Amino acid sequence: MLELRDITAGYDSGAPVVRGASLTLAPGEAVGLLGPSGCGKSTLARVAALLHRPDAGTVVLDGTPARGWRHRAPREQRTAFGVLFQQPRLSADPRLRLADAIAEPLRATGRKDQIPTRLRELAPLVGLGDDLLARRPHEVSDGQLQRACLARALVLRPRWLICDEMTAMLDASTTAALVAVVESYRRESGAGVLAVGHDRTLLERWCDRTVGWAELGAATGMPGVA
């Protein structure tokens, strides 16, 4: 179980973006987090993925409170998450070929020997051929780059997948393809999925349940920040 308990978080001292948000996500469950731009849902997603330390509250993984954030989180906790962001060009190193970007988490965790196997498994799954894998971010479309980012998010076989507006910049066909990949992974692995967005129709079709921002017991601390 992934639990967010009474989370307050922000980026400036004394000016939280999120106040008092609570949410639970069971293994194998897909939960949609629905809210307008600026409500704080992306900040909460970053807290859930151990990428941002909250000002107050607790993140609990299978009964164990998170013990650190970002690189200071214990490896078994931080590698339990795969994260897919809204803007792939801001989350991909422009110097790396797509193949190297997908393999980056394996190198960072000392699993270089798994790179060939995981690339063979993931590239066709997300719709990337050898030609695209050899290109760098500026040589591919947003949709192609997001496919690589999804493969990178899955490469360590995470138990929790955080999708933060992952389809906001994609056309309908690419959106459908990537959601299908996420759902296939969820069925096969039993991973929990938190899908953050403002498209109610997409979230309700995709997820087991959709939670509105007001249902979290949360309040927006700063206007204009998502």
Beta strands, then each sheet from edge to edge (+ up, - down):
strand 1: 2-12
strand 2: 15-25
strand 3: 30-34
strand 4: 56-61
strand 5: 64-65
strand 6: 81-84
strand 7: 160-164
strand 8: 192-197
strand 9: 209-212
strand 10: 219-220
sheet 1: 5+ 4- 1+ 2- 10+
sheet 2: 6+ 7+ 8+ 3+ 9+
end
